[in-house]
Amino acid sequence: MVDADEKRGAPGAVLKRERVREHILELIEARRPGDPIPSERTLCAHLGVSRPTLRTAVDELVTAGLLVREHGRGMFVAPEKITQELVSPGHALAVTRAAGAWSSRLLEFTTMPAGARVGRKLRLSPAADIVYVARLRLVDGAPMAIEHLHIRADLVPGLSSQELESGDLYEHLREHHAVHVREAVQAIEPTVVTRAEAELLGVPELSPALLFERLTSDADGRPVEYVHSLYRGDRYRIVSRLTLGPAANLPDPLPGHHPGIPPGDFAHRDPVASSTRGDVQA
């Protein structure tokens, strides 16, 4: 039986799934590979959620390679992943503009405590307020991605839903809140979509997707936002260009965006500090 909040469009459904996911991630990050985590029954009682809601989050983290299920034994923290950073040191990589007209549809918009995990990423107390936003990103009216944004509330007083549904978010932050973003550290992993995510994106359940996690900082090195986004695997791809020999005189990068960051974001970044790391074609 499906939790009533899991029905498409139910108020708070996205936020509930996000809170369950964040709690389990906190458990994982506090343990070592091979350590057990509490049972689904225990987690359901602790979080006050239904078994289907909890299992959806666990399935997602198992698929992402963060948890391991062992029949009859329980759930355990997965072995650490091998990470390779595809960067050509000392050289900026050109980024072309993605096709199509990008827009947003707001799914959740609220102010809430940061919690332990997001607080660590944003260098905030767990009790400090953040603005949590979930939005559906569309290209030419077709769903492309689901974004979960966690923004320091003290930096964006009066942030409105209109700013999150139209235009470029970082342009709004710069012009209306005097927040100048400068750098983003981003990780990308393959995953699959859950039933709820599949309904929002208009794809079959367990369809391939790309998971982006990004921490954005301002010109003073202060964390501004933590974002994790899910992009459709059938519509989104990444091409990395690596410099393997002496560099020729290359033209300046064309206006564009980083993987996982819609067109316009970082468009006004400092060109000296900018270092693009991939090419996106939607």
ZAMAR-625555 format. One record per residue: x, y, z of N, C-alpha, C, CB in turn. Coordinates in steps of 0.001 Angstrom, whole numbers, padded with zeros to 6 digits. Glycine has a CB too. Layout:
<sites>
((X,Y,Z),(X,Y,Z),(X,Y,Z),(X,Y,Z))
...
</sites>
This chain:
<sites>
((000841,-001193,000000),(000000,000000,000000),(000876,001243,000000),(-000951,000006,001218))
((000536,002224,-000833),(001364,003415,-000975),(000922,004492,000001),(001307,003943,-002410))
((001888,005124,000649),(001624,006259,001533),(000862,007329,000767),(002943,006835,002111))
((-000156,007924,001434),(-000962,008949,000768),(-000118,010100,000276),(-002029,009468,001702))
((000964,010419,001021),(001827,011526,000618),(002631,011206,-000621),(002758,011893,001740))
((002683,009906,-000987),(003456,009530,-002158),(002677,009748,-003450),(003884,008085,-002052))
((001394,010061,-003329),(000613,010315,-004530),(001161,011548,-005226),(-000887,010492,-004193))
((001132,011517,-006515),(001685,012622,-007291),(000967,013925,-006949),(001577,012331,-008799))
((001759,014921,-006624),(001199,016239,-006363),(000758,016461,-004931),(000052,016468,-007255))
((000845,015437,-004060),(000443,015622,-002673),(001378,016611,-001995),(000435,014278,-001919))
((000825,017625,-001275),(001676,018616,-000618),(002637,017953,000363),(000819,019657,000109))
((003898,018322,000293),(004892,017807,001217),(005508,016480,000836),(004294,017680,002533))
((005032,015852,-000254),(005553,014530,-000619),(007032,014592,-000969),(004767,013954,-001796))
((007426,015592,-001761),(008831,015717,-002151),(009696,015989,-000927),(009010,016839,-003194))
((009225,016870,-000048),(009981,017203,001159),(010120,015987,002071),(009304,018353,001913))
((009067,015191,002196),(009138,013993,003043),(010201,013030,002521),(007765,013286,003105))
((010206,012776,001215),(011215,011883,000645),(012620,012455,000833),(010937,011644,-000848))
((012729,013776,000705),(014035,014419,000873),(014537,014271,002302),(013955,015904,000497))
((013650,014403,003294),(014059,014280,004703),(014497,012852,005017),(012904,014697,005642))
((013780,011870,004483),(014166,010479,004699),(015532,010222,004078),(013111,009516,004109))
((015721,010688,002843),(017007,010498,002156),(018145,011144,002939),(016950,011083,000732))
((017959,012372,003404),(019009,013078,004133),(019352,012361,005440),(018576,014521,004421))
((018339,011818,006122),(018604,011122,007384),(019449,009875,007143),(017284,010744,008082))
((019109,009119,006114),(019876,007905,005841),(021296,008256,005398),(019175,007055,004763))
((021443,009326,004624),(022782,009756,004219),(023614,010170,005425),(022692,010915,003221))
((022987,010805,006420),(023711,011151,007642),(024203,009893,008344),(022818,011974,008587))
((023363,008853,008391),(023772,007584,008999),(024964,006989,008251),(022595,006584,009009))
((024909,007030,006915),(025989,006475,006100),(027291,007231,006330),(025613,006514,004615))
((027214,008575,006332),(028422,009386,006457),(029046,009297,007845),(028108,010826,006135))
((028252,008881,008837),(028775,008759,010202),(029399,007390,010454),(027663,009011,011214))
((029319,006500,009458),(029829,005141,009614),(030930,004847,008608),(028699,004129,009461))
((031543,003687,008743),(032587,003246,007832),(032032,002181,006899),(033806,002709,008611))
((032677,001941,005763),(032227,000879,004868),(032106,-000449,005603),(033184,000737,003690))
((030984,-001142,005381),(030745,-002422,006035),(029958,-002320,007320),(032033,-003083,006313))
((029825,-001107,007902),(029050,-000945,009131),(027552,-001082,008837),(029349,000428,009785))
((026796,-001658,009772),(025348,-001783,009568),(024630,-000464,009846),(024777,-002887,010467))
((023448,-000315,009258),(022563,000793,009619),(021284,000181,010184),(022259,001730,008377))
((020476,000947,010919),(019253,000386,011512),(018332,-000246,010469),(018498,001471,012264))
((017505,-001146,010926),(016579,-001846,010032),(015511,-000887,009500),(015915,-003031,010765))
((014826,-001307,008432),(013757,-000493,007870),(012663,-000257,008906),(013173,-001163,006619))
((012326,-001285,009691),(011299,-001128,010724),(011701,-000052,011731),(011054,-002467,011448))
((012971,-000089,012169),(013452,000905,013143),(013445,002302,012546),(014868,000551,013623))
((013896,002424,011296),(013930,003737,010649),(012531,004290,010444),(014655,003653,009311))
((011578,003441,010069),(010193,003900,009891),(009644,004462,011198),(009295,002746,009388))
((009895,003748,012302),(009398,004211,013601),(010067,005516,014010),(009631,003144,014676))
((011361,005621,013768),(012101,006831,014157),(011683,008050,013345),(013596,006603,013996))
((011469,007856,012038),(011158,008981,011150),(009659,009233,011018),(011749,008732,009780))
((008834,008295,011467),(007387,008475,011363),(006880,008425,009936),(006992,009777,011981))
((007466,007529,009122),(007043,007395,007726),(006626,005950,007466),(008183,007824,006752))
((005934,005751,006353),(005477,004420,005991),(006622,003583,005434),(004342,004506,004974))
((006423,002275,005390),(007431,001372,004846),(007720,001667,003367),(006977,-000077,005012))
((006682,001896,002522),(006971,002211,001117),(007806,003478,000940),(005679,002359,000355))
((007534,004509,001742),(008305,005750,001645),(009763,005505,002011),(007703,006834,002556))
((009985,004772,003105),(011345,004458,003540),(012049,003579,002516),(011326,003764,004908))
((011336,002586,001991),(011962,001645,001057),(012362,002334,-000242),(011013,000484,000757))
((011573,003327,-000668),(011928,004077,-001875),(013277,004751,-001707),(010852,005123,-002202))
((013498,005383,-000540),(014775,006049,-000284),(015916,005044,-000194),(014699,006867,001004))
((015675,003923,000462),(016711,002896,000590),(017061,002322,-000779),(016248,001769,001540))
((016032,002029,-001599),(016279,001499,-002950),(017141,002449,-003767),(014953,001244,-003678))
((016861,003748,-003627),(017625,004755,-004365),(019096,004713,-003954),(017041,006166,-004123))
((019366,004589,-002654),(020738,004608,-002159),(021459,003290,-002443),(020752,004897,-000663))
((020716,002197,-002514),(021314,000925,-002930),(021725,001008,-004391),(020328,-000251,-002710))
((020830,001536,-005225),(021128,001685,-006652),(022312,002617,-006869),(019901,002212,-007405))
((022419,003659,-006045),(023516,004615,-006170),(024841,004056,-005637),(023167,005898,-005434))
((024799,002871,-005043),(026030,002254,-004558),(026474,002742,-003195),(027116,002491,-005529))
((025554,003332,-002416),(025902,003841,-001092),(025519,002862,000024),(025221,005181,-000859))
((024537,002012,-000256),(024097,000992,000694),(024164,-000381,000029),(022656,001288,001201))
((024333,-001419,000869),(024295,-002801,000391),(023273,-003560,001228),(025710,-003478,000472))
((022360,-004271,000562),(021413,-005134,001259),(021949,-006567,001256),(020001,-005066,000596))
((021890,-007225,002395),(022262,-008636,002477),(021082,-009401,003055),(023549,-008842,003347))
((020565,-010344,002267),(019371,-011076,002663),(019574,-011759,004019),(019005,-012114,001592))
((018651,-011493,004932),(018697,-012101,006252),(019630,-011431,007229),(019081,-013499,006126))
((020413,-010465,006765),(021370,-009795,007657),(021054,-008331,007860),(022765,-009929,007114))
((020535,-007639,006818),(020209,-006230,006969),(020895,-005362,005934),(020580,-005764,008343))
((021089,-004097,006294),(021669,-003114,005375),(022999,-002614,005931),(020693,-001926,005145))
((023944,-002401,005006),(025296,-002021,005399),(025815,-000897,004496),(026241,-003243,005340))
((026728,-000114,005056),(027371,000940,004273),(028224,000282,003192),(028238,001878,005183))
((028069,000739,001962),(028776,000147,000826),(030259,000515,000849),(028141,000602,-000495))
((031082,-000252,000144),(032508,000113,000016),(032660,001477,-000648),(033274,-000957,-000799))
((033763,002140,-000338),(033999,003462,-000915),(034170,003366,-002428),(035238,004114,-000281))
((033724,004429,-003111),(033835,004469,-004568),(035195,005011,-004984),(032712,005327,-005174))
((035633,004582,-006148),(036856,005120,-006733),(036472,006350,-007542),(037593,004053,-007624))
((037113,007476,-007268),(036768,008733,-007913),(037906,009198,-008801),(036431,009801,-006873))
((037580,009568,-010026),(038553,010145,-010943),(038026,011494,-011414),(038827,009195,-012151))
((038832,012529,-011216),(038433,013874,-011619),(038940,014145,-013028),(038972,014938,-010625))
((038019,014328,-013970),(038393,014564,-015358),(038634,016046,-015578),(037306,014044,-016317))
((039865,016469,-015296),(040229,017880,-015399),(041552,017978,-016136),(040320,018552,-013993))
((041670,018963,-016993),(042937,019230,-017653),(043592,020404,-016941),(042741,019525,-019178))
((044596,020179,-016074),(045130,021238,-015217),(045647,022429,-016019),(046243,020690,-014349))
((045249,023607,-015555),(045782,024830,-016129),(045120,025270,-017415),(047211,024666,-016368))
((044100,024532,-017883),(043471,024905,-019144),(041958,024943,-018961),(043865,023917,-020273))
((041341,026017,-019420),(039885,026104,-019416),(039338,025294,-020579),(039412,027579,-019500))
((038207,024648,-020371),(037583,023837,-021408),(036352,024563,-021932),(037208,022431,-020868))
((036204,024603,-023253),(035083,025319,-023848),(033773,024614,-023555),(035278,025462,-025352))
((032729,025392,-023335),(031401,024863,-023064),(030418,025478,-024044),(030973,025144,-021600))
((029688,024650,-024770),(028697,025168,-025695),(027344,025255,-025010),(028612,024290,-026950))
((026502,026133,-025525),(025191,026356,-024915),(024245,025209,-025243),(024592,027690,-025392))
((023521,024745,-024232),(022546,023685,-024451),(021358,024232,-025228),(022085,023078,-023111))
((020753,023361,-026036),(019634,023784,-026864),(018357,023888,-026039),(019435,022814,-028026))
((017382,024621,-026582),(016062,024665,-025974),(015859,025796,-024988),(015797,023390,-025297))
((014581,026034,-024686),(014191,027062,-023720),(013947,026396,-022366),(012916,027835,-024202))
((014734,026788,-021342),(014635,026200,-020009),(013643,026984,-019154),(016017,026163,-019328))
((012837,026262,-018360),(011909,026880,-017419),(011814,025991,-016184),(010500,027097,-018067))
((011092,026475,-015163),(011000,025732,-013903),(009561,025672,-013421),(011890,026373,-012828))
((009227,024580,-012748),(007941,024468,-012036),(008243,024106,-010596),(006991,023396,-012700))
((007775,024934,-009661),(008078,024750,-008249),(007286,023570,-007682),(007768,026035,-007459))
((007999,022676,-006967),(007369,021535,-006309),(007275,021741,-004808),(008138,020261,-006609))
((008299,022299,-004211),(008335,022598,-002775),(009108,023897,-002569),(008988,021424,-001964))
((008692,024680,-001560),(009382,025928,-001240),(009109,026228,000225),(008910,027114,-002170))
((010135,026073,001077),(009921,026267,002502),(011228,026646,003178),(009330,025002,003140))
((011119,027182,004389),(012280,027449,005239),(012295,026413,006350),(012245,028906,005824))
((013461,025818,006593),(013558,024734,007561),(014966,024699,008143),(013200,023377,006909))
((015171,023993,009286),(016528,023849,009830),(017423,023083,008857),(016490,023129,011196))
((018701,023426,008833),(019631,022803,007899),(019806,021320,008167),(020969,023491,007964))
((019790,020930,009434),(020096,019538,009764),(021597,019317,009751),(019404,018575,008778))
((022017,018150,010242),(023445,017899,010419),(024185,017846,009087),(023657,016601,011175))
((023666,017096,008107),(024408,016873,006862),(024507,018133,006015),(023752,015770,006054))
((023379,018774,005752),(023401,019997,004946),(024129,021109,005698),(021963,020441,004586))
((023975,021143,007024),(024672,022140,007821),(026183,022027,007678),(024282,022007,009277))
((026700,020795,007660),(028143,020612,007474),(028580,021138,006105),(028522,019119,007618))
((027811,020859,005082),(028184,021292,003733),(028174,022813,003620),(027233,020684,002695))
((027206,023463,004260),(027077,024923,004163),(027789,025647,005297),(025614,025316,004155))
((028481,024861,006149),(029191,025421,007312),(028233,026220,008196),(030366,026322,006852))
((027115,025579,008535),(026084,026178,009375),(025797,025265,010564),(024792,026438,008561))
((025216,025836,011612),(024680,025033,012701),(023502,024213,012175),(024245,025932,013899))
((023308,022976,012664),(022152,022189,012231),(020825,022900,012459),(022138,020868,012949))
((020794,023813,013442),(019556,024535,013739),(019365,025785,012875),(019537,024924,015197))
((020398,026182,012136),(020293,027390,011307),(019311,027153,010162),(021684,027798,010748))
((018629,028205,009761),(017611,028090,008718),(018239,028046,007328),(016627,029255,008809))
((017651,027212,006491),(017961,027212,005065),(016643,027322,004298),(018758,025918,004650))
((016737,027749,003060),(015589,027703,002159),(015710,026418,001354),(015524,028974,001221))
((014705,025551,001490),(014689,024306,000714),(013734,024481,-000463),(014264,023083,001604))
((014225,024142,-001640),(013440,024279,-002861),(013556,022992,-003669),(013912,025504,-003698))
((012437,022480,-004107),(012423,021397,-005095),(011712,021946,-006321),(011710,020085,-004540))
((012346,021806,-007476),(011720,022310,-008692),(011965,021364,-009856),(012244,023708,-009027))
((010983,021322,-010735),(011068,020530,-011951),(011589,021423,-013057),(009691,019911,-012329))
((012680,021018,-013691),(013258,021791,-014781),(012751,021234,-016109),(014812,021762,-014723))
((012316,022133,-016982),(011755,021739,-018264),(012526,022379,-019409),(010278,022119,-018342))
((012590,021682,-020542),(013194,022212,-021757),(012136,022167,-022850),(014478,021402,-022167))
((011797,023342,-023388),(010720,023451,-024376),(009444,022792,-023857),(011145,022809,-025713))
((009205,022931,-022554),(007997,022411,-021938),(008050,020960,-021525),(006887,022590,-022847))
((009120,020230,-021865),(009236,018813,-021519),(010099,018646,-020272),(009832,018009,-022698))
((009687,017810,-019301),(010480,017614,-018081),(011879,017099,-018394),(009772,016642,-017140))
((012885,017708,-017759),(014276,017314,-017984),(014955,016875,-016690),(015055,018466,-018612))
((014646,017551,-015564),(015385,017272,-014331),(014566,017668,-013110),(016730,018013,-014327))
((014918,017059,-011979),(014369,017442,-010674),(015524,017974,-009848),(013653,016231,-009952))
((015389,019188,-009338),(016439,019815,-008548),(015997,019990,-007097),(016824,021168,-009151))
((016911,019711,-006179),(016701,019953,-004754),(017751,020975,-004319),(016800,018612,-003907))
((017328,022182,-004001),(018241,023254,-003621),(018155,023516,-002129),(017934,024533,-004405))
((019314,023719,-001503),(019406,024091,-000086),(020246,025371,-000036),(020050,022920,000804))
((019617,026498,000251),(020261,027808,000189),(020280,028428,001588),(019527,028743,-000821))
((021406,029008,001958),(021489,029685,003268),(020423,030772,003360),(022908,030301,003490))
((019537,030668,004351),(018438,031617,004470),(018922,033021,004805),(017464,031150,005524))
((020050,033129,005533),(020527,034452,005925),(021034,035254,004729),(021630,034322,006963))
((021321,034580,003613),(021817,035273,002429),(020694,035727,001493),(022771,034376,001677))
((019492,035166,001672),(018422,035443,000699),(017117,035852,001386),(018176,034210,-000181))
((017139,036863,002258),(015881,037293,002879),(014901,037762,001809),(016135,038421,003909))
((013682,037297,001925),(012667,037716,000964),(012713,036990,-000360),(012795,039156,000716))
((013520,035914,-000461),(013558,035137,-001696),(012149,034668,-002035),(014526,033927,-001566))
((011725,034908,-003268),(010342,034615,-003657),(010251,033418,-004589),(009716,035825,-004322))
((009059,032840,-004655),(008837,031719,-005565),(008995,032151,-007012),(007451,031119,-005347))
((008670,033423,-007316),(008811,033918,-008690),(010269,033882,-009145),(008262,035349,-008802))
((011203,034172,-008222),(012624,034138,-008568),(013084,032725,-008896),(013462,034704,-007426))
((012389,031736,-008362),(012790,030350,-008551),(012107,029697,-009747),(012493,029562,-007307))
((011107,030364,-010283),(010368,029790,-011413),(010716,030447,-012740),(008883,029910,-011171))
((011301,031627,-012700),(011610,032324,-013948),(013005,032926,-013890),(010570,033419,-014231))
((013625,033023,-015057),(014945,033632,-015142),(016030,032743,-014581),(014954,034944,-014424))
((017192,033340,-014380),(018368,032631,-013894),(018519,032852,-012397),(019635,033093,-014640))
((018586,031760,-011614),(018652,031870,-010157),(019848,032697,-009718),(018718,030487,-009522))
((021050,032436,-010285),(022236,033147,-009842),(022185,034624,-010227),(023477,032499,-010425))
((021484,034927,-011295),(021290,036339,-011649),(020409,037027,-010616),(020665,036470,-013055))
((019358,036314,-010164),(018501,036862,-009100),(019296,037045,-007805),(017285,035935,-008851))
((020133,036061,-007479),(020932,036174,-006257),(021861,037374,-006321),(021743,034898,-006025))
((022436,037618,-007488),(023357,038740,-007646),(022628,040081,-007592),(024114,038614,-008961))
((021533,040189,-008323),(020860,041485,-008472),(019982,041847,-007290),(020030,041485,-009716))
((019363,040838,-006652),(018395,041137,-005591),(018901,040836,-004187),(017142,040365,-005829))
((019979,040037,-004076),(020462,039657,-002755),(021960,039900,-002582),(020152,038206,-002499))
((022602,040516,-003589),(024026,040849,-003531),(024896,039629,-003245),(024267,041905,-002472))
((024488,038461,-003753),(025257,037234,-003610),(025918,036948,-004953),(024353,036033,-003147))
((027256,036975,-004974),(028009,036784,-006214),(028668,035406,-006187),(029079,037909,-006403))
((028093,034442,-006880),(028673,033103,-006901),(029907,033096,-007787),(027643,032061,-007394))
((030884,032293,-007385),(032161,032287,-008105),(032638,030889,-008478),(033214,032961,-007274))
((032390,029914,-007628),(032948,028593,-007856),(031940,027526,-007453),(034263,028417,-007081))
((031961,026395,-008165),(031126,025250,-007807),(031942,023978,-007935),(029860,025180,-008698))
((031838,023121,-006926),(032446,021796,-006977),(031306,020806,-007184),(033277,021471,-005663))
((031405,019990,-008234),(030277,019155,-008621),(030717,017721,-008896),(029587,019735,-009849))
((029910,016765,-008425),(030138,015350,-008687),(028964,014809,-009494),(030321,014551,-007359))
((029244,013830,-010367),(028220,013263,-011242),(028290,011743,-011142),(028409,013739,-012723))
((027126,011108,-010968),(027064,009659,-010881),(025857,009139,-011661),(026995,009207,-009410))
((025958,007908,-012199),(024779,007301,-012818),(023840,006760,-011760),(025187,006185,-013781))
((022545,006759,-012038),(021557,006198,-011122),(020316,005834,-011922),(021210,007201,-009973))
((019235,005472,-011255),(017953,005237,-011905),(016885,006003,-011143),(017617,003716,-011968))
((015734,006231,-011771),(014683,007023,-011140),(013731,006129,-010354),(013910,007824,-012194))
((013229,006672,-009251),(012211,005984,-008471),(010850,006188,-009132),(012196,006495,-007004))
((009817,005551,-008565),(008471,005691,-009134),(008009,007142,-009099),(007471,004804,-008375))
((008214,007821,-007958),(007767,009208,-007839),(008527,010110,-008806),(007946,009708,-006399))
((009829,009875,-008934),(010627,010685,-009863),(010235,010405,-011308),(012126,010412,-009664))
((009941,009148,-011600),(009539,008782,-012955),(008250,009488,-013364),(009362,007270,-013061))
((007304,009614,-012439),(006045,010296,-012735),(006282,011764,-013064),(005079,010173,-011555))
((007171,012400,-012311),(007459,013813,-012553),(008182,014017,-013884),(008299,014383,-011411))
((009082,013106,-014223),(009895,013259,-015425),(009241,012667,-016669),(011236,012618,-015214))
((008153,011908,-016473),(007473,011322,-017621),(008250,010203,-018274),(007192,012372,-018630))
((008948,009386,-017456),(009727,008254,-017966),(009341,007015,-017175),(011267,008526,-017867))
((009669,005811,-017666),(009378,004589,-016905),(010180,004519,-015608),(009672,003357,-017756))
((009612,003885,-014599),(010337,003648,-013350),(011624,002876,-013624),(009453,002877,-012343))
((012687,003207,-012894),(014015,002607,-013021),(014732,002993,-014321),(013899,001105,-012940))
((014253,004038,-014991),(014967,004542,-016164),(016314,005119,-015735),(014123,005616,-016907))
((017335,005048,-016594),(018647,005599,-016238),(018606,007111,-016088),(019680,005217,-017286))
((019432,007618,-015199),(019485,009057,-014946),(020886,009422,-014491),(018431,009484,-013884))
((021158,010720,-014454),(022425,011239,-013950),(022157,012035,-012676),(023138,012123,-015022))
((022893,011724,-011628),(022768,012430,-010353),(023905,013430,-010226),(022773,011436,-009158))
((023562,014714,-010093),(024538,015777,-009900),(024455,016266,-008452),(024296,016950,-010902))
((025606,016418,-007811),(025684,017049,-006493),(026644,018217,-006600),(026145,016034,-005387))
((026212,019387,-006153),(027020,020597,-006332),(027008,021442,-005062),(026502,021424,-007525))
((028192,021949,-004717),(028325,022919,-003630),(028858,024206,-004247),(029276,022389,-002477))
((028086,025275,-004129),(028422,026553,-004753),(028891,027541,-003695),(027212,027123,-005524))
((029969,028262,-003997),(030526,029247,-003067),(030550,030622,-003705),(031941,028843,-002627))
((030585,031659,-002856),(030617,033024,-003373),(032055,033502,-003525),(029833,033972,-002450))
((032220,034777,-003857),(033553,035329,-004132),(034458,035300,-002907),(033432,036754,-004638))
((033886,035188,-001693),(034666,035121,-000462),(034921,033686,-000014),(033960,035878,000637))
((034517,032710,-000836),(034709,031315,-000476),(033669,030783,000483),(036048,031135,000114))
((032594,031538,000712),(031539,031121,001646),(030516,030253,000912),(030841,032362,002287))
((030188,029064,001432),(029171,028233,000784),(027824,028964,000700),(029006,026908,001546))
((027215,028921,-000467),(025936,029596,-000703),(024802,028589,-000799),(025998,030439,-001983))
((025022,027511,-001547),(023958,026528,-001749),(024551,025137,-001941),(023086,026910,-002963))
((023764,024140,-001529),(024049,022745,-001828),(022883,022234,-002657),(024257,021889,-000516))
((023180,021603,-003786),(022148,021147,-004711),(022409,019703,-005100),(022097,022042,-005964))
((021363,018908,-005144),(021471,017628,-005843),(020319,017545,-006837),(021449,016414,-004838))
((020662,017122,-008049),(019721,017143,-009164),(019734,015811,-009883),(020054,018278,-010139))
((018575,015451,-010415),(018426,014216,-011167),(018027,014571,-012598),(017370,013272,-010503))
((018891,014217,-013552),(018652,014526,-014964),(018332,013250,-015745),(019879,015237,-015578))
((017396,013342,-016654),(016991,012205,-017482),(018174,011669,-018288),(015846,012610,-018426))
((018417,010363,-018165),(019520,009763,-018888),(019281,009652,-020380),(019801,008423,-018337))
((017997,009664,-020802),(017698,009539,-022223),(017777,010870,-022955),(016330,008940,-022409))
((017912,011975,-022213),(017926,013283,-022846),(019169,014097,-022528),(016719,014047,-022437))
((020036,013599,-021682),(021143,014405,-021194),(022429,013606,-021297),(020898,014863,-019741))
((023493,014203,-021818),(024778,013530,-021862),(025894,014529,-021622),(024973,012817,-023202))
((027054,014024,-021252),(028212,014856,-020925),(029381,014422,-021788),(028574,014759,-019413))
((030079,015392,-022339),(031288,015123,-023113),(032428,015910,-022473),(031105,015509,-024633))
((033496,015227,-022075),(034655,015891,-021471),(035771,016006,-022507),(035152,015113,-020213))
((036369,017180,-022593),(037504,017405,-023483),(038761,017519,-022638),(037298,018681,-024356))
((039734,016648,-022867),(040956,016626,-022071),(042142,017061,-022926),(041200,015220,-021482))
((043038,017842,-022346),(044251,018264,-023029),(045343,017240,-022764),(044692,019680,-022567))
((045800,016572,-023822),(046790,015496,-023673),(048177,015904,-024150),(046338,014270,-024437))
((048295,017082,-024743),(049581,017547,-025233),(049713,019036,-025045),(049764,017184,-026693))
((050749,019651,-025622),(050930,021103,-025501),(049707,021841,-026010),(052178,021560,-026269))
((049318,022875,-025296),(048113,023614,-025646),(048379,024578,-026786),(047579,024369,-024436))
((047432,024631,-027712),(047475,025638,-028772),(046773,026885,-028270),(046815,025115,-030088))
((046792,027945,-029079),(046063,029155,-028714),(044586,028918,-028970),(046578,030394,-029512))
((043843,028681,-027882),(042426,028364,-028003),(041590,029615,-027801),(042022,027282,-026994))
((040437,029719,-028489),(039546,030859,-028283),(038918,030802,-026906),(038458,030897,-029357))
((038452,031948,-026434),(037767,031983,-025150),(036517,031132,-025216),(037419,033425,-024751))
((036121,030498,-024082),(034915,029688,-024079),(033689,030518,-024460),(034714,029050,-022710))
((032768,029897,-025201),(031519,030554,-025540),(030617,030594,-024311),(030818,029831,-026714))
((029652,031540,-024266),(028719,031549,-023142),(027983,030218,-023068),(027714,032714,-023271))
((027852,029673,-021881),(027183,028392,-021756),(027003,028034,-020299),(027963,027303,-022478))
((027001,026745,-019976),(026810,026362,-018582),(027522,025058,-018287),(025325,026239,-018254))
((027743,024819,-016989),(028367,023596,-016530),(027351,022459,-016581),(028931,023770,-015104))
((027817,021195,-016623),(026883,020077,-016540),(026030,020183,-015288),(027635,018744,-016556))
((024744,019997,-015449),(023839,020053,-014307),(023399,021445,-013935),(024478,019428,-013140))
((023990,022474,-014551),(023624,023855,-014262),(022951,024428,-015503),(024875,024708,-013847))
((021677,024784,-015434),(020954,025261,-016620),(021581,026496,-017234),(019521,025555,-016266))
((021282,026783,-018502),(021870,027931,-019197),(021694,029223,-018415),(021253,028081,-020574))
((022738,030038,-018393),(022674,031332,-017711),(023362,031317,-016367),(021247,031752,-017533))
((023297,030192,-015647),(023947,030108,-014348),(025458,030243,-014528),(023593,028777,-013639))
((026093,031022,-013672),(027513,031329,-013726),(027871,032143,-014972),(028324,030043,-013692))
((026858,032716,-015650),(027131,033491,-016861),(027931,034748,-016555),(025827,033866,-017552))
((027854,035220,-015303),(028550,036457,-014940),(029709,036175,-013990),(027575,037452,-014298))
((030264,034940,-014078),(031363,034599,-013176),(032635,035350,-013569),(031617,033081,-013185))
((033583,035388,-012655),(034877,036008,-012909),(035617,035185,-013950),(035709,036130,-011603))
((035931,035715,-015131),(036563,034911,-016175),(037930,034391,-015794),(036677,035707,-017424))
((038633,035089,-014878),(039958,034632,-014469),(039846,033399,-013592),(040712,035744,-013729))
((038824,033393,-012702),(038670,032275,-011772),(037920,031121,-012402),(037953,032727,-010517))
((037251,031362,-013517),(036410,030339,-014124),(037243,029202,-014695),(035543,030948,-015214))
((036789,027983,-014471),(037420,026813,-015082),(036340,025809,-015381),(038515,026196,-014162))
((035897,025712,-016620),(034832,024790,-016972),(035379,023399,-017093),(034152,025206,-018265))
((034507,022393,-016866),(034997,021025,-016771),(034175,020063,-017601),(035006,020575,-015338))
((033483,020496,-018617),(032752,019529,-019425),(031907,020230,-020443),(031890,018638,-018558))
((031201,019446,-021250),(030343,019952,-022305),(029031,019212,-022211),(030993,019787,-023712))
((027923,019939,-022299),(026609,019343,-022150),(025814,019548,-023406),(025874,019924,-020953))
((025134,018525,-023828),(024209,018649,-024933),(022896,018033,-024493),(024759,017970,-026225))
((021810,018789,-024570),(020532,018277,-024123),(019722,017807,-025314),(019767,019337,-023334))
</sites>
